[in-house]
């Protein structure tokens, strides 16, 4: 074979084992980053939704525990002694010394912390927590719950002064929450007016509405998960158990 022809043939053979160029590597890294981003964002959303679901389930358990407590005692518990002691707080002549505070988790045998590691908050109508008088069908309820309509206007979610007890989680952002060791998260926002009502109010008025991270929404950003003890459910359970007259 002519040497010049042989050399040309070798030159035309494809090179094997050639490494990636910098451009190809950059494109590959970009593709991987985009794929990871598309996976991680939904994954983080799933984790957050799972925490919400876990907290809602725990709030249901708390509601059942409160009903059970009322059935056996004839009244509802006082808020907890402290962030580290889940027993009922002190009473004076049967009346709770405080109408709102931490959920009395050990007295109820219920969860202490929500899925974000913060203690559940609790408020109770005084007439329903008095161990000396106990409550009746005619006992006064002084807790009201509002929401917001599609236009952002604040409207009643319950009848005025209709609720015996409220218990809630301060959600993901934790505004006004308290962690397990008793350290207060406090209010880390200046635009969360509705959360301020729940976390820094008198314990008589609460707001429950759709969660949003938008500080410009009516009432500001909001992720509290609010639950309450329905008077109808409470009375029906008490009547069925013979604890209240029909």
FIVOGU-381768 format. One record per residue (C-alpha): x, y, z. Coordinates in steps of 0.5 Angstrom, whole numbers, always signed. Layout:
FIVOGU-381768
KOLTI     u     v     w
KOLTI     X     Y     Z
...
***
This chain:
FIVOGU-381768
KOLTI     u     v     w
KOLTI    +0    +0    +0
KOLTI    +2    +7    -2
KOLTI    +5   +10    +5
KOLTI    +1   +17    +4
KOLTI    -5   +13    +3
KOLTI    -4    +9    +9
KOLTI    -3   +15   +13
KOLTI    -9   +18   +10
KOLTI   -13   +12   +12
KOLTI   -11   +13   +19
KOLTI   -13   +20   +20
KOLTI   -20   +19   +17
KOLTI   -21   +13   +23
KOLTI   -25   +16   +29
KOLTI   -22   +17   +35
KOLTI   -24   +13   +41
KOLTI   -24   +15   +48
KOLTI   -24   +22   +47
KOLTI   -26   +26   +53
KOLTI   -32   +31   +54
KOLTI   -30   +38   +52
KOLTI   -32   +44   +57
KOLTI   -38   +46   +53
KOLTI   -41   +39   +53
KOLTI   -39   +38   +61
KOLTI   -43   +45   +62
KOLTI   -49   +43   +58
KOLTI   -49   +36   +62
KOLTI   -49   +40   +69
KOLTI   -54   +45   +67
KOLTI   -59   +39   +65
KOLTI   -57   +35   +71
KOLTI   -59   +42   +75
KOLTI   -65   +43   +72
KOLTI   -67   +36   +73
KOLTI   -66   +36   +80
KOLTI   -69   +43   +81
KOLTI   -76   +40   +78
KOLTI   -75   +34   +83
KOLTI   -73   +38   +89
KOLTI   -79   +43   +89
KOLTI   -85   +38   +88
KOLTI   -81   +34   +94
KOLTI   -81   +40   +99
KOLTI   -88   +41   +97
KOLTI   -90   +34   +99
KOLTI   -86   +35  +105
KOLTI   -89   +41  +107
KOLTI   -96   +38  +106
KOLTI   -95   +32  +110
KOLTI   -93   +36  +116
KOLTI  -100   +40  +115
KOLTI  -103   +33  +115
KOLTI  -100   +31  +121
KOLTI  -101   +37  +125
KOLTI  -109   +37  +122
KOLTI  -109   +29  +125
KOLTI  -106   +31  +131
KOLTI  -111   +37  +132
KOLTI  -117   +32  +131
KOLTI  -114   +27  +136
KOLTI  -113   +34  +141
KOLTI  -121   +35  +140
KOLTI  -123   +28  +142
KOLTI  -118   +28  +148
KOLTI  -122   +34  +150
KOLTI  -129   +31  +149
KOLTI  -126   +25  +153
KOLTI  -124   +30  +159
KOLTI  -130   +33  +159
KOLTI  -134   +26  +159
KOLTI  -130   +24  +165
KOLTI  -129   +31  +169
KOLTI  -136   +35  +167
KOLTI  -131   +41  +165
KOLTI  -125   +43  +160
KOLTI  -118   +43  +163
KOLTI  -114   +49  +164
KOLTI  -108   +51  +160
KOLTI  -102   +48  +162
KOLTI   -98   +50  +168
KOLTI   -92   +52  +163
KOLTI   -88   +50  +157
KOLTI   -85   +44  +160
KOLTI   -90   +42  +164
KOLTI   -97   +39  +161
KOLTI  -101   +39  +167
KOLTI  -107   +43  +168
KOLTI  -105   +50  +171
KOLTI  -108   +52  +178
KOLTI  -115   +54  +179
KOLTI  -118   +59  +184
KOLTI  -125   +57  +187
KOLTI  -125   +52  +181
KOLTI  -124   +57  +176
KOLTI  -118   +57  +172
KOLTI  -112   +62  +173
KOLTI  -111   +63  +166
KOLTI  -116   +62  +160
KOLTI  -111   +61  +155
KOLTI  -104   +59  +154
KOLTI  -101   +52  +152
KOLTI  -105   +46  +151
KOLTI  -105   +41  +157
KOLTI  -102   +36  +153
KOLTI  -100   +31  +159
KOLTI  -107   +32  +162
KOLTI  -110   +30  +156
KOLTI  -105   +25  +154
KOLTI  -105   +28  +147
KOLTI   -99   +31  +143
KOLTI   -95   +37  +145
KOLTI   -92   +39  +139
KOLTI   -94   +40  +132
KOLTI   -90   +38  +126
KOLTI   -86   +44  +126
KOLTI   -84   +43  +133
KOLTI   -88   +48  +137
KOLTI   -93   +47  +142
KOLTI  -100   +48  +141
KOLTI  -104   +54  +144
KOLTI  -110   +53  +147
KOLTI  -116   +58  +150
KOLTI  -122   +56  +154
KOLTI  -129   +59  +155
KOLTI  -128   +60  +163
KOLTI  -135   +58  +164
KOLTI  -133   +51  +161
KOLTI  -127   +50  +165
KOLTI  -130   +51  +172
KOLTI  -129   +45  +176
KOLTI  -133   +48  +182
KOLTI  -140   +49  +178
KOLTI  -138   +45  +171
KOLTI  -142   +47  +165
KOLTI  -149   +46  +163
KOLTI  -153   +47  +156
KOLTI  -154   +54  +158
KOLTI  -147   +56  +160
KOLTI  -144   +62  +157
KOLTI  -139   +61  +151
KOLTI  -134   +67  +150
KOLTI  -130   +65  +144
KOLTI  -131   +67  +137
KOLTI  -128   +65  +130
KOLTI  -127   +70  +124
KOLTI  -125   +68  +117
KOLTI  -124   +72  +111
KOLTI  -129   +72  +104
KOLTI  -126   +72   +97
KOLTI  -126   +80   +97
KOLTI  -121   +80  +104
KOLTI  -127   +82  +108
KOLTI  -127   +79  +115
KOLTI  -133   +75  +117
KOLTI  -136   +71  +122
KOLTI  -134   +63  +121
KOLTI  -138   +62  +128
KOLTI  -143   +65  +131
KOLTI  -141   +71  +136
KOLTI  -138   +68  +142
KOLTI  -140   +61  +141
KOLTI  -134   +57  +142
KOLTI  -132   +53  +148
KOLTI  -125   +52  +147
KOLTI  -120   +53  +141
KOLTI  -113   +50  +140
KOLTI  -108   +51  +134
KOLTI  -102   +51  +131
KOLTI   -98   +57  +129
KOLTI   -96   +53  +122
KOLTI   -89   +53  +118
KOLTI   -87   +60  +120
KOLTI   -88   +60  +127
KOLTI   -90   +67  +129
KOLTI   -92   +67  +136
KOLTI   -90   +60  +137
KOLTI   -86   +57  +143
KOLTI   -81   +51  +141
KOLTI   -80   +45  +146
KOLTI   -75   +48  +151
KOLTI   -80   +54  +152
KOLTI   -76   +59  +148
KOLTI   -81   +63  +145
KOLTI   -81   +64  +137
KOLTI   -84   +71  +138
KOLTI   -87   +75  +132
KOLTI   -82   +75  +126
KOLTI   -87   +79  +122
KOLTI   -90   +86  +121
KOLTI   -95   +84  +116
KOLTI   -99   +78  +119
KOLTI  -105   +82  +123
KOLTI  -109   +76  +123
KOLTI  -103   +72  +126
KOLTI  -103   +77  +131
KOLTI  -110   +76  +133
KOLTI  -109   +69  +134
KOLTI  -102   +69  +138
KOLTI  -103   +76  +142
KOLTI  -110   +77  +143
KOLTI  -114   +76  +149
KOLTI  -116   +69  +148
KOLTI  -123   +71  +146
KOLTI  -122   +72  +138
KOLTI  -119   +68  +133
KOLTI  -118   +68  +125
KOLTI  -118   +62  +121
KOLTI  -117   +62  +114
KOLTI  -113   +60  +107
KOLTI  -106   +60  +108
KOLTI  -102   +65  +104
KOLTI   -95   +67  +104
KOLTI   -97   +74  +101
KOLTI   -96   +80  +106
KOLTI  -100   +84  +102
KOLTI  -106   +80  +103
KOLTI  -112   +82  +107
KOLTI  -110   +80  +114
KOLTI  -102   +79  +112
KOLTI   -99   +72  +111
KOLTI  -102   +67  +114
KOLTI  -101   +59  +116
KOLTI  -104   +58  +123
KOLTI  -108   +52  +123
KOLTI  -114   +53  +128
KOLTI  -119   +48  +130
KOLTI  -124   +48  +136
KOLTI  -129   +44  +140
KOLTI  -136   +45  +137
KOLTI  -141   +46  +142
KOLTI  -146   +42  +138
KOLTI  -141   +36  +138
KOLTI  -139   +37  +146
KOLTI  -147   +37  +148
KOLTI  -149   +31  +144
KOLTI  -143   +27  +147
KOLTI  -145   +29  +154
KOLTI  -152   +28  +153
KOLTI  -151   +21  +150
KOLTI  -147   +19  +156
KOLTI  -152   +22  +161
KOLTI  -147   +28  +163
KOLTI  -152   +33  +161
KOLTI  -160   +33  +161
KOLTI  -163   +32  +154
***
